[in-house]
Amino acid sequence: FMDRLAKQGDSIFVEARTPFTVKRVVGGTPAAKAGLLAGDAVTAVGTIPTPYFDRLQAALRLNAGKATTLTVARTGQTLTLPITVNKDGRIGFEPLPALHYSQRHYSLVGSVPQGATQAFGIIGAQAKAIGKIIRREASASESLGGPVEIAQQYGGQWDWLRFWLLTGSLSMVLAFMNLLPIPALDGGHVVFLLYEMILRRKPSDAFLENAQRVGTALILMLMLYVIVLKPILAHLPH
């Protein structure tokens, strides 16, 4: 969820600048490897002060893919943690802003359009993410995740809001992926139907069978990478 918000950050007109602490550290990320803990306050990245979260984001982007240090305030002590920022300028933690939020309650009828807006916003965020991968503004390998990364996003503590929010987000992501123009997915079938409508002739059975084989092979290779190879490579020394 926080990753999706970060990807949409360029479209936010204005947001509050507030101090922050670490709410949750995602396992296996640079933050976890550096020893960052929930409740820590990151006061500097290298020599750059980070009193606010937007300052931290800017400092991390400047150090994307580089080794640096985090200055951390923890229970009255000041610690220096060596860390290597990933290529996207992220280290893998969820901030806890020093803000008090109000709640807005919706009726059953009013919740339907609000829920639809939230759901289709996720699809829009995924489309933007793929655009960034194509433009090489984001790493394709780091953007892909399998069961291990999904479990890490759910966290080690039960939170109903996080559970349903992430479950709904995953459902919309899968729906979006299913619409991609890849043979063996529904999006691939739509492409062939459009081809038939425009050219007034159906692709040959042999072509359709071969396209299905290629699409299935691509999907299986992608699954093999995110489920097996990526977790193994993550634990190998760089």
WOWO-V337415 format. One record per residue. N is the residue number from 1. RES is the residue in one small letter. PHI is phi in whole degrees, -180 to 180 (* if undefined). Layout:
# WOWO-V337415
n/res/phi
N/RES/PHI
N/RES/PHI
This chain:
# WOWO-V337415
n/res/phi
1/f/*
2/m/-65
3/d/-65
4/r/-65
5/l/-63
6/a/-64
7/k/-67
8/q/-91
9/g/-60
10/d/-66
11/s/-93
12/i/-78
13/f/-72
14/v/-154
15/e/-144
16/a/-70
17/r/-97
18/t/-137
19/p/-63
20/f/-152
21/t/-130
22/v/-84
23/k/-86
24/r/-156
25/v/-107
26/v/-81
27/g/-62
28/g/80
29/t/-95
30/p/-55
31/a/-63
32/a/-66
33/k/-66
34/a/-78
35/g/95
36/l/-68
37/l/-125
38/a/-60
39/g/97
40/d/-69
41/a/-116
42/v/-84
43/t/-99
44/a/-163
45/v/-116
46/g/63
47/t/-103
48/i/-94
49/p/-65
50/t/-132
51/p/-71
52/y/-126
53/f/-66
54/d/-66
55/r/-67
56/l/-63
57/q/-59
58/a/-64
59/a/-66
60/l/-68
61/r/-64
62/l/-65
63/n/-107
64/a/-57
65/g/76
66/k/-115
67/a/-88
68/t/-150
69/t/-133
70/l/-112
71/t/-93
72/v/-125
73/a/-96
74/r/-138
75/t/46
76/g/84
77/q/-111
78/t/-110
79/l/-118
80/t/-117
81/l/-113
82/p/-66
83/i/-153
84/t/-114
85/v/-74
86/n/-74
87/k/-67
88/d/-90
89/g/75
90/r/-128
91/i/-125
92/g/95
93/f/-146
94/e/-104
95/p/-81
96/l/-120
97/p/-67
98/a/-84
99/l/-128
100/h/-109
101/y/-100
102/s/-99
103/q/-105
104/r/-117
105/h/-99
106/y/-115
107/s/-73
108/l/-59
109/v/-69
110/g/-69
111/s/-74
112/v/-65
113/p/-64
114/q/-66
115/g/-64
116/a/-64
117/t/-62
118/q/-64
119/a/-65
120/f/-74
121/g/-64
122/i/-66
123/i/-62
124/g/-62
125/a/-65
126/q/-65
127/a/-62
128/k/-65
129/a/-64
130/i/-65
131/g/-60
132/k/-66
133/i/-66
134/i/-63
135/r/-82
136/r/62
137/e/-88
138/a/-140
139/s/-81
140/a/-65
141/s/-66
142/e/-79
143/s/-81
144/l/-87
145/g/-146
146/g/-113
147/p/-58
148/v/-65
149/e/-65
150/i/-64
151/a/-62
152/q/-65
153/q/-67
154/y/-69
155/g/83
156/g/-91
157/q/-122
158/w/-76
159/d/-141
160/w/-58
161/l/-61
162/r/-62
163/f/-60
164/w/-72
165/l/-65
166/l/-70
167/t/-63
168/g/-64
169/s/-63
170/l/-63
171/s/-62
172/m/-70
173/v/-64
174/l/-64
175/a/-63
176/f/-64
177/m/-62
178/n/-66
179/l/-91
180/l/-66
181/p/-76
182/i/-114
183/p/-54
184/a/89
185/l/-105
186/d/-60
187/g/-61
188/g/-66
189/h/-64
190/v/-63
191/v/-60
192/f/-67
193/l/-66
194/l/-64
195/y/-59
196/e/-67
197/m/-67
198/i/-76
199/l/-93
200/r/62
201/r/-149
202/k/-90
203/p/-59
204/s/-65
205/d/-60
206/a/-63
207/f/-64
208/l/-63
209/e/-64
210/n/-66
211/a/-64
212/q/-63
213/r/-64
214/v/-63
215/g/-62
216/t/-64
217/a/-63
218/l/-62
219/i/-65
220/l/-65
221/m/-65
222/l/-64
223/m/-64
224/l/-61
225/y/-68
226/v/-74
227/i/-90
228/v/-112
229/l/-70
230/k/-61
231/p/-61
232/i/-68
233/l/-64
234/a/-66
235/h/-100
236/l/-85
237/p/-66
238/h/-82
